[in-house]
Amino acid sequence: MDKWQTEKNIIKILLISFIILLCMWGILLWNENRIIVLDLNDVIISSNTDEYTYQIESIKYKQEDLAAHNKIMVSGWISCPGQEIKIASIRMVLKNISTGQYYLIPTTIVSREDVTEKFDDGYNHSLSGFKINIPHNNKIDTGIYDYEIYALCCFNDREQLVPLNTTIKTWENNDVES
């Protein structure tokens, strides 16, 4: 083989490798951002919500633009005051009130130093913030259904589903952007 043919083969191999990596990245991104129907067989629904302190700070969307934007933005925080939390995971869950179906929503954890300051109990609560962008699609349709909001919290390897005692439509007239 001459030098040109070898370089051509190397370029082909690099291009194929790049395409394979790009496809794998796309699959991982899709998997991380999809809405999953939650099976509650392995999840403990918290009956004692007193140990959790939480606040939904905003639920925002433009009603007239909902079909165009396809997102409802929810932000807030949840924590356990008076407890040392070394490992924290918060994922938000919506429960369709009519069907009883639970949906696990992709959640972004937001650093919240202000929550640590609020409690001032000697523990770090900075990993308590969350933000979700709820897609309006065939699984989530806020025009037809209302959804209760839950937090699936895993603090120090103890996972519990915590009801946040509000729904999407509760906020409809309170926090809708115009």
N, C-alpha and C positions, 0 to 999 in steps of 0.2 A: 504494500500500500504506500502511496505517496503521502507527503505531508498534508496536502489539501484534503484528501479523503479522511485522514485521521482527525483533523480539525472539524470537519463536517460531522463525523460521528460523535465527537465530544459535544458539539453544539446541540445535536439531536438529543443526546442523553440528558444534557442540562435542561433543555426545553421540556422534555417529557417529565423530568423530576420536578420542575417548577410547576407544571400543570397538575401533577399528582398532589403536591403540597398545597396548592391553591384549592383544589377540590376537598382535601382533608380539612383545611381551615374553614371552608364554607360549611361543611357538615357539622363541625364543632360549633360554629357560630349559630347555625340553625337550631341545633340541639339545645343550646344554652338559652335561646330566645323564644322557644315555642311554649305554648300554653299546654299544660299537662293535666289530664283528668286525674284527680287525686284519689287514691285508694286509701280509705281511712282505717283499714284493718290493722295497720302497724303504727297508727298515730294516736296518741293520747289527747283527747279533747279536755282542756283544762276546766275543771269545775271550780277551782279556787283562783279566780282572776285577781284577788286582792294582792297577791305577791307581785303582780305586774303593774307597772305604771306606764301609761301610754298616752299619746296625743296624736290624733289625725290633725295636721295643721292646714292642709288644703286638699281639695279635690277640684281640679279645674279642667274645663273644656268649654268650647264654644258650641252651644247646641246647634246653631244653624250650620256650623262648619264640621260637625262630627263626622259626617260621611267623607269629607275631603281629608281631614287630618287623621282620622282613624285612631285617635289616642285620647285617653282620659288620664291626666296626670294626678297622682296621689302622693303626698309626702307627709312624713311625721316621724315619730320615734316610739320605741318600746324598750323598757328595761326593767330590771329587778333591783330596786333600791335596797341597800343594806347587804348586798351579796357581792362577793368577789367573782367576777365573770372573766375567766381567762380565755375561754374559747366561745365565740359567739357566731351564730348564723341566724339570719332573719330572712324568711321568704314569705311573701304575701299570698293569701288564698282568698278567692271569691267564692261564695256559696250562692248559687241560683236559688232564690227563695221559693220559686214555683216548682222546680224540679228536684231540689235537694242535692244537685250535683255540685261537687267542689272542684275548683280549678286552681292549680298552682301557677302563679304569675311570675315571670322573670322579674327579679328584684335587684335593685342597686343599693348597696349599703353606703350610707353617707356618714362621714365623721361628724360627730356632734359634741364638741367640747362644752357647749352651753348646757347640755343635759347633766354632765358631770358637775358643773358649777351649780346648777339648780338643786341637786340633791345634797351636795357638800357633805357626803357621808364617808369620805376617805377611800371610796372605790371609784374605779374608772368606768364611766358609762359612755365613753366617746363612740363606741361601735354600735350605738343604739338607733341611729338614724336609718331611714329607708326612703326610697323613691321608686315608684313604679309607673310605667306607661302602659296602661291597659289598652290593648288593641280592640277596636270595635270590629268584630268579624263574625263568622258563623258560629263560634263557640260563645262569644261574649256579645250580647246585643242589649244594650241599656235602653234602647227605644221600646223594647217589648218587656224585658225582665228587670227586676231589681236584684241587687246582689249584696249580701252581707259581707263585711270585710273582716278577715281573720289574719292573724300573724302566726306563722309556723316558726316558733322560736326553738333554737337548739342552743341553750346556754349550759356550758360545762358538760356536754354530752347528754343532756336531758332534753328530749324533744317533746314539745307540747303545742297543740293548736289552741291559740288564745283568741276568743271572740273580742272584737274591738267595739262592739255594741253600737254600730252604725251601718248604714247602707249607702250605696251610691246615690240613690234618689233622695235620701235625707238631705244631701248637700245640694240638690238640684236648684233650689231657690236661694240658698245661702251663699254659695261660693262660685257661681257660674260666671265666667268672664263674658263680657259683652263686646 
